[in-house]
């Protein structure tokens, strides 16, 4: 255990864990917020009822086990969250073949999530490149091969019986190239609410320099966030987070941070 407390991506108390043998999903930082430090790919977050161990076994004995993303399990695998059979409007069903951003997929989960509001649909991509294995931020929603899972809101999906996607709705997946699809990013503000941060400004995050590419609201947290393209490979994404494209940059160069976590670069006047 490396961290205990509240987090920006969900409510309640969470535990930050460094896995001894790998199989994690981050380095202790999530969505640009550094909670603890560990090697890349060894960090996960879980709620107290999701862990097991000598100190936790008695307190969680009556809770169904839910393993964290990528962790080794002694049983058949992680126990996933229960899914609805259909979306609220009945247009999308579990197991339904569907199209997301021009790529074929199968519906594996329908319901609420920890990282956003409202109803979301978990998909296993047939041939495309996803961003996870059905687990997001340590919460196992469904199971699929690593790099094949994505989440999307129902209105962004098309299928034999699904409602048409909203015109102009931005739908993209981390790792896609311009050859794969034209990615439409969300509109950004020109400046932060107090006017001290603006698009194109050079800033420093965790001692590393980058440039501001997005300012505004996000789906993974409350309030105003700043999207930054780091000059080196010091980021965690390509401007797209959980299937939502906020800005474009090279893979592993994008981060999100709160304004107070950034410093103005010394090169700026």
Secondary structure, DSSP 8 states (H G I E B T S, - for coil): --EEEE-SSSSSEEEEEE-TT---SBSSEETTEE-----TT-EEEE-GGG--STTTTTTTTTS-----TT---SSSS-------SB-TTS--BTT-EEEETTEEEEEEEEE--SSSSS-EEEEEESSS--SBSSEETTEE-----TT-EEEE-GGG-EESSS----TT-----TT--TTT---------SB-TTSS-BTT-EEEETTEEEEEEEEE--SSSSS-EEEEEESSS--SBSSEETTEE-----TT-EEEE-GGG-EE-TT--
